[in-house]
Structures are given as structure tokens and as C-alpha cells.
Amino acid sequence: MSFTFIDEQLAQQKANNLDRNRVVLSQSTGRLLTFDGVEYINFSSNDYLGLAGHEAIKTSYINGIAQYGSSSCSSPLITGYTKAHQQLEENLADWLNAERCLLFSSGFSANCGVLNTLGQDASVGFHLDKLAHASLIDGAFNSKAKAKRFRHNDVSHLEKQLKSTACTSNLVVTEGVYSMDGDCAPLSAIKQISDANDAWLYIDDAHGIGVLGDDGSGTAKAQDLAIDNKVIQMATFGKAIATNGAVVAGNEELIEYFINRNREYIYSTAISPALALATNASIELCKRDTWRREKIQKLTELFINKLDNSIAVTATQSSIIGVIVGSEIDTLYCAQHLKELGFWLTAIRPPTVETGKSRLRVTITSNHNDNDISTLAESINEVIGKCLQNN
Ligand SMILES: Cc1ncc(COP(=O)(O)O)c(C=O)c1O
């Protein structure tokens, strides 16, 4: 019988409380979402700056559809590249302080595309942070390069790896902000070690873009990292920027190389021109509305201050806070009870996080208010308290 593992693995996932299910929302408008006729305060959205419903973005989208239609209808090297895409790439290069940019249809494909293209043989070494996103792991380990992981944010461990590598071209792969902990990579220290060992640096800033830096351009700006031609940045549009797609920013030759050799770029339909226009409008708001970043910071401080001291939280420097519960079953219990109190939070379990570190992932956005945050913290105190009593 073919594919008997499908049923077996599904059953195993269920037995281990690790089965994954989608929920069908009837409405999701920033701060609130509606599921099965009930309204919840949404603390699971990546719309960090609260821009998904912004009129300026919607208008640009609609105008883009009126001008270009609903799709690019082609890959970028055929007829899928328009003035809207070109303008977006130029604006992004300016914002990210890079020589050039290239658009991808998602962050997942951008990460896989870059690592597959650069990892062309075993002379290339990839050095990934232990907590790097699935798309970076897949891109690196499915390539022909030698891929290794270093302990999370452990610069000495990275240095050891770089000093002992036999690879002649090396790329250090980090995130700006880590998606399940909300902490940042120490980019300046990592860059120093990379430079000292003739390695390039790749920063996936999916969760830093829009949220960090005085102009919202991300973690590198927030940490005063000078962007030179050995830094590659990747950012997704589906989170703070509130559209869809992704960008890779790097030096002139690298981007030209990707246009010629990156299979994910070459053989995939370009994002729609309307989406490019909407993304351009969003970037202007990200740069301009510093109050959104300031509000996230204030609300995050309020949330942490209101939590009981006994509750473990991750060392956040962003919109993301991991409230550590521990076991999968306890985390599911807490998420379910918080839902009954009107809060929508996702239980994050292995393999997304380490076994024993299952957590509630709280994302704070500029759409939330002080009352949302205070009542959430009080409810978490109560629910986790009850859960620990039951153990
Ligand atoms: C760190 C990180 N990189 C890449 C991605 C993938 O981006 P996208 O959703 O645009 O495919 C995500 C999204 O979950 C992410 O968290």
C-alpha cells in the first residue's frame, strides 16, 4: 500500500496533542476577530502596526487594480515586471540602505531561493542560528552547501564554527527579531565575527521591519548596523507592512546574479502590480507613523508590568512576547480558557518551539489599547495560576 505513513503520522500527531487545525474566521479587522459568531480581541495577528485596514493602502490597491488589473500574469523575466514593481524596489533599496532589491512572492520563497542559489556546492558554508525560521532551515539544508547551526544568539559558538570551517564562501544566517521569542540578534557582534572570518551576513527581518528603527526600516537600523556589500537583508510584507510578498536587498552584483540564477525568482509569477503599489503606500506609512512603534513599546511595557512575577516571559525587544507555559497540554488548556474570556491567542508547541517550552505567543499591535493589555495580563495571571494549581 502506498503512503501508509499519512494516516499513521496524522494519528501520532493527534495522540501527542500536536495536531494542527485551521480556524475559519468570518471577520478579522485588526484589533478584533470573529469566529463562530463570537468576537475576540486578537493577540495573534502579525499586523503589528495596525495597517491592514488603512484607507491609504486600500486605495492604492484599488487604484492599482484599475490601472493594471488583478495580476501580473507572468514571471518577472517574461512580462510580469512593471513600473510599480520597479518603483517599489527602488523605494525599498533607499529605505533599507541597500544598493538594490528584488521582490519575491513570499518570505518563504525568498529565503529558500537565496539559500538554494548561493548554496551551489560544498565549498559554501551556511551558519544558521538555532532558532532560524523553517524557511531558512529548508533553504540551507536542502541546498548543496554545508549547513550548520550555532546556539541561539551565541556569538562565541558562531566564531568557533567560522574558524573551523573548510568552506571557502561562508554565510551567517540570522533573524533580526526571532518570531517565537521576540528577542533580537546581536547584529553588530555577529557582523564583527563574520567580517573577521570573511563571511557574509544574511538577516531575515520578517518581524523587525516596520517595528524597529526610528524610520521603521528594521533591526539593522535599530542597532546602528552599517549595511555594506557583504550584508543581505530579507523582509516580508505580510506582517507589519500588511500586504503580501517579500524583498531581498543586497549589493548590485548579487541582485543581478539572482535575476539570472535564482529559480524561485525566475520561475514564479511576480506579485501583482496592485500589490506593489499598495506595499509602496504602506512603506510610506511605516516611515511616517513613528507613534505606532512608540505605542507598541508602551503597551509591551504595560503588559510585562501587569503579569505576575512568577510567569516566565521571553526577553522581548519587539511586538512579540512569549508567555512560557511548558507542556503542550497545559498550553492548549490556557489558550482555550483565554478564548472563553474573549482573547484570541495561539498555543505554540513543538516542533515550532523546543519541547517543554510551549507557550502563548502574544503579539501586541498599535491597534490595542491600555484596557486590552491590562485585562489580558490579568486573565493570563488567573488562567496560568489555575493551570499550575491543577498540576
Ligand atoms: C522569520 C520568518 N521568515 C520568513 C517567514 C516567511 O514569510 P512569508 O509569510 O512571507 O512567507 C516568516 C513567516 O512566518 C517568518 O516568521
Ligand as a Chemical Component Dictionary entry (heavy atoms), coordinates in Angstrom:
data_LIG
# 
_chem_comp.id                   LIG 
_chem_comp.type                 NON-POLYMER 
_chem_comp.pdbx_formal_charge   0 
_chem_comp.three_letter_code    LIG 
# 
loop_
_chem_comp_atom.comp_id 
_chem_comp_atom.atom_id 
_chem_comp_atom.alt_atom_id 
_chem_comp_atom.type_symbol 
_chem_comp_atom.charge 
_chem_comp_atom.model_Cartn_x 
_chem_comp_atom.model_Cartn_y 
_chem_comp_atom.model_Cartn_z 
_chem_comp_atom.pdbx_ordinal 
LIG C1 C1 C 0 11.254 34.756 10.375 1  
LIG C2 C2 C 0 10.373 34.483 9.217  2  
LIG N1 N1 N 0 10.929 34.382 7.997  3  
LIG C3 C3 C 0 10.175 34.120 6.914  4  
LIG C4 C4 C 0 8.819  33.945 7.008  5  
LIG C5 C5 C 0 8.028  33.624 5.787  6  
LIG O1 O1 O 0 7.435  34.809 5.281  7  
LIG P1 P1 P 0 6.122  34.716 4.410  8  
LIG O2 O2 O 0 4.985  34.588 5.365  9  
LIG O3 O3 O 0 6.105  35.993 3.639  10 
LIG O4 O4 O 0 6.254  33.505 3.528  11 
LIG C6 C6 C 0 8.193  34.071 8.247  12 
LIG C7 C7 C 0 6.720  33.949 8.350  13 
LIG O5 O5 O 0 6.138  33.253 9.085  14 
LIG C8 C8 C 0 8.985  34.315 9.384  15 
LIG O6 O6 O 0 8.445  34.386 10.607 16 
# 
loop_
_chem_comp_bond.comp_id 
_chem_comp_bond.atom_id_1 
_chem_comp_bond.atom_id_2 
_chem_comp_bond.value_order 
_chem_comp_bond.pdbx_ordinal 
LIG C1 C2 SING 1  
LIG C2 N1 SING 2  
LIG C2 C8 DOUB 3  
LIG N1 C3 DOUB 4  
LIG C3 C4 SING 5  
LIG C4 C5 SING 6  
LIG C4 C6 DOUB 7  
LIG C5 O1 SING 8  
LIG O1 P1 SING 9  
LIG P1 O2 DOUB 10 
LIG P1 O3 SING 11 
LIG P1 O4 SING 12 
LIG C6 C7 SING 13 
LIG C6 C8 SING 14 
LIG C7 O5 DOUB 15 
LIG C8 O6 SING 16 
# 
